Amino acid sequence: QQQVKQSPQSLIVQKGGISIINCAYENTAFDYFPWYQQFPGKGPALLIAIRPDVSEKKEGRFTISFNKSAKQFSLHIMDSQPGDSATYFCAASIWGKAAGNKLTFGGGTRVLVKP
Amino acid sequence: GAVVSQHPSRVICKSGTSVKIECRSLDFQATTMFWYRQFPKQSLMLMATSNEGSKATYEQGVEKDKFLINHASLTLSTLTVTSAHPEDSSFYICSASGPGLKNYGYTFGSGTRLTVV
């Protein structure tokens, strides 16, 4: 059962454009929503994360929008650069000091930024 | 900070042999370690979760006798693929969590590309 659905599977954007990736989750207990960037042959790296107490979080060119009622969250990459070409994964987990809470990943989005 | 060092980055082994992959947390205590497997162009699939000093909890469908996980200390966890076969060829990634990480987050190793010939 896929608890986090991610779309689109792939995305091509021109340099300077906006990349938008969407995720929807089912488990209402989830309260931590990170986005990861992965380059070929490397492990995922945390890009930005959000908790449900805010509807938007921005870090540089990356913004997460969160809609708790719709159980959806999205990543916006502004002014996309060729170096942003990578696979992006959304994820969700139950937050807290119980560090054993596992992440549930979306299926991933391969982003290609054309120069 | 919050670095997880994973070794080796690539390994080729003969069918029937065993391979050990190590993950070390360099600057924090990894109370929990997660092991993932990733096939080309696919998402990360959680194989097992281990808490320091305890037996690992395996996800459904993952053979615990084939994928041996040891988490004997707060800084080291190992995954041993026993009697490896070509179908075990994959990209294996560890992830650690614990106190000391910002807001109990997760940090990932750089992955190990296993090829069984």
Interface residues (C-beta under 8 A of the other chain):
Chain A: P34 Y36 G41 K42 G43 P44 A45 L46 A49 F89 W95 G96 K97 A99 G100 K102 L103 F105 G106 G107 G108 R110
Chain B: Q6 T31 T32 F34 K41 Q42 S43 L44 L46 T49 N51 F91 I93 S95 S97 G98 P99 N103 Y104 G105 Y106 T107 F108 G109 S110 G111 R113
